[in-house]
Amino acid sequence: MKTFFKYDFYFQCIIFIAYIIGWLIIEHYDLISENYFLSFYHIIGGAQILSYLIRFGLKYPKNLMYILYGILIIPVWLIYLYDIQIEKVGGIFFYILFSGFFYSPLLAISYIIYTYITYKSQK
């Protein structure tokens, strides 16, 4: 299990750093950056939700950060997937999805910190 936590932490860091470097290169050369900026939510968020779901099945004590991450990010992905199928999101679901646009980058950084803390705590 410690091996998974170690690889997961490094994988999350590599994806995050590669995204930032790619974004800086695109901004420096004035390439199309609108699509790249929005890909943050698919690339980094997708890798983190996959990691989160794998960790869900592992038998280790989950802490408050793990629970809060799930409470905040799982509804965003569920509504997003729902939106892809139905093409219309209304009412409260739109506001949950829209607010996720703002707090997802903070969750991405906090998830990387969480993977590091979990990796270091496994002995």
C-alpha positions, 0 to 999 in steps of 0.5 A: 500500500505504501508503494501505491501512495508513493507512486500516486503522490509522484504521479499527481505532482508530475501531472500538476507540474507538467500542466503548469509548465505547459500553460506557461509555454502556451502563454509565452508563445501566445498559443491558444490558451482558452482550451488549455486552461479549461483542460485543467479540470479534465486532466488534473481533476480526472487523475485525482478523482481516479486516485480518490476512487482507488483509495476508496477501495483501500483499507487504510484510515481515511482522515477529514481531508479525504472525506471533505475532498469527496464531499466537494468534488464528487458532486461536481463530476457527477453533475458534469457527467450528467450534463454530458448525457442530458445537455441541460443542467438547471437550478441548484445543479448549475450552481454546484457545477459553477462553484466547482469551477472556482474551488477545484484548483484549491482542491487539486493542490490540497489533494497533492498535499493529502497524498504526500501526508498519506505517503509519509504517514505509511511506515 
